[in-house]
Amino acid sequence: MKKLLAVLLLAMASFLNVKGQGDYLITTEGVKVPIEGNALLSTAHVSFLVNGKREYYKHTDLKFLTINKRLFLSLPLKEGKMMRLQEIVCYNDNAILTSFYQNGGYNLLVFDWDLKTAVPHRLVSNKKSKQKEFLDENYKPLFKDCSKAFDIFYQNIANTETETVMQDGHKCKVDKVKMLDNVYALKCGGTKDINTLIKTYLASSSGK
């Protein structure tokens, strides 16, 4: 199996050594592009080397991305508008939890299986003390069968580290948001399959 180094900068610059195969993206024009070698996923684009030259694709030009078994779809932020590449976190037969990184933090959204926003996006607090309450109030009622995912969320919160950042020209300490780590397209239960939904989405004009 060929080695793939996926450098994921969705949060505070994290680096992962992974093995991957069959990673690819699909543009809004419906073009499928294989991803091989070193790949960089940032908050604005995905890039990788092709014949020694780095190719860049903006998130706004992407319809779908899969990298190291993580799944990303271009979905609306509000009422079918403001399309944004979002990662599928977990799902059950009623709802799909997605996330995207912007302005220094993670945002969470909930979609139904028609991919219409069921819960508007909310920014995850960068304060460790508020993250569990944030999850329990806004998302746990919708994902009662996702105990495995929430157990990982809680463990990530417990292991949260503090780092020093610059805000308004001053140094301050904030908690790194690692709450979503290691929960990638996790099926919580039920009969619906996310891969079937993705195939339907990619074949539909609404996903273009």
JOSULHU-V216159 format. One record per residue. N is the residue number from 1. RES is the residue in three letters. PSI is psi in radians with two decimals (* if undefined). Layout:
n->[N N]
res->[RES RES]
psi->[PSI PSI]
This chain:
n->[1 2 3 4 5 6 7 8 9 10 11 12 13 14 15 16 17 18 19 20 21 22 23 24 25 26 27 28 29 30 31 32 33 34 35 36 37 38 39 40 41 42 43 44 45 46 47 48 49 50 51 52 53 54 55 56 57 58 59 60 61 62 63 64 65 66 67 68 69 70 71 72 73 74 75 76 77 78 79 80 81 82 83 84 85 86 87 88 89 90 91 92 93 94 95 96 97 98 99 100 101 102 103 104 105 106 107 108 109 110 111 112 113 114 115 116 117 118 119 120 121 122 123 124 125 126 127 128 129 130 131 132 133 134 135 136 137 138 139 140 141 142 143 144 145 146 147 148 149 150 151 152 153 154 155 156 157 158 159 160 161 162 163 164 165 166 167 168 169 170 171 172 173 174 175 176 177 178 179 180 181 182 183 184 185 186 187 188 189 190 191 192 193 194 195 196 197 198 199 200 201 202 203 204 205 206 207 208]
res->[MET LYS LYS LEU LEU ALA VAL LEU LEU LEU ALA MET ALA SER PHE LEU ASN VAL LYS GLY GLN GLY ASP TYR LEU ILE THR THR GLU GLY VAL LYS VAL PRO ILE GLU GLY ASN ALA LEU LEU SER THR ALA HIS VAL SER PHE LEU VAL ASN GLY LYS ARG GLU TYR TYR LYS HIS THR ASP LEU LYS PHE LEU THR ILE ASN LYS ARG LEU PHE LEU SER LEU PRO LEU LYS GLU GLY LYS MET MET ARG LEU GLN GLU ILE VAL CYS TYR ASN ASP ASN ALA ILE LEU THR SER PHE TYR GLN ASN GLY GLY TYR ASN LEU LEU VAL PHE ASP TRP ASP LEU LYS THR ALA VAL PRO HIS ARG LEU VAL SER ASN LYS LYS SER LYS GLN LYS GLU PHE LEU ASP GLU ASN TYR LYS PRO LEU PHE LYS ASP CYS SER LYS ALA PHE ASP ILE PHE TYR GLN ASN ILE ALA ASN THR GLU THR GLU THR VAL MET GLN ASP GLY HIS LYS CYS LYS VAL ASP LYS VAL LYS MET LEU ASP ASN VAL TYR ALA LEU LYS CYS GLY GLY THR LYS ASP ILE ASN THR LEU ILE LYS THR TYR LEU ALA SER SER SER GLY LYS]
psi->[2.29 2.60 2.51 2.23 1.91 2.04 1.87 2.01 0.62 -0.42 -2.69 1.07 1.42 2.51 2.30 2.33 1.99 2.86 2.24 2.75 2.43 0.29 2.50 2.94 2.79 2.20 2.97 -0.30 0.00 0.23 2.22 2.22 2.01 2.53 2.10 2.67 -2.59 2.25 2.48 2.13 2.00 -3.05 -0.20 -0.48 2.95 2.41 2.71 2.86 2.32 1.95 0.73 -0.03 2.35 2.17 2.44 2.43 2.14 2.61 -0.63 -0.26 0.07 2.53 -0.56 2.56 2.34 2.22 2.14 0.74 0.16 2.46 2.31 2.33 2.60 1.93 2.74 2.60 -0.45 2.12 0.82 0.12 3.02 1.11 2.42 2.40 2.08 2.48 2.41 2.07 -1.03 2.94 2.73 -2.92 -0.20 -0.53 2.78 2.19 2.21 2.88 2.70 2.72 2.26 2.48 0.72 0.19 2.93 2.47 2.50 2.50 2.79 2.28 2.64 -3.06 -0.03 0.05 0.60 2.36 2.13 -0.58 2.16 2.79 2.49 2.43 2.26 2.26 2.47 0.19 2.05 -0.68 -0.32 -0.16 -0.73 -0.77 -0.69 -0.79 -0.84 -0.64 -0.70 -0.46 -0.56 -0.66 -0.48 -0.30 0.97 -0.42 0.18 0.76 -0.62 -0.80 -0.79 -0.57 -0.69 -0.72 -0.85 -0.69 -0.70 -0.72 -0.76 -0.53 0.21 2.39 2.73 2.44 2.79 2.22 2.91 2.22 2.11 0.66 0.09 2.59 2.37 2.76 2.32 2.75 2.29 2.33 1.80 0.22 -0.63 -0.03 2.43 0.33 1.74 1.97 0.82 2.16 2.16 -0.37 3.12 -2.95 -0.27 2.55 2.26 -0.53 -0.59 -0.74 -0.76 -0.73 -0.74 -0.75 -0.80 -0.47 -0.21 2.67 -0.42 -0.40 -0.03 *]
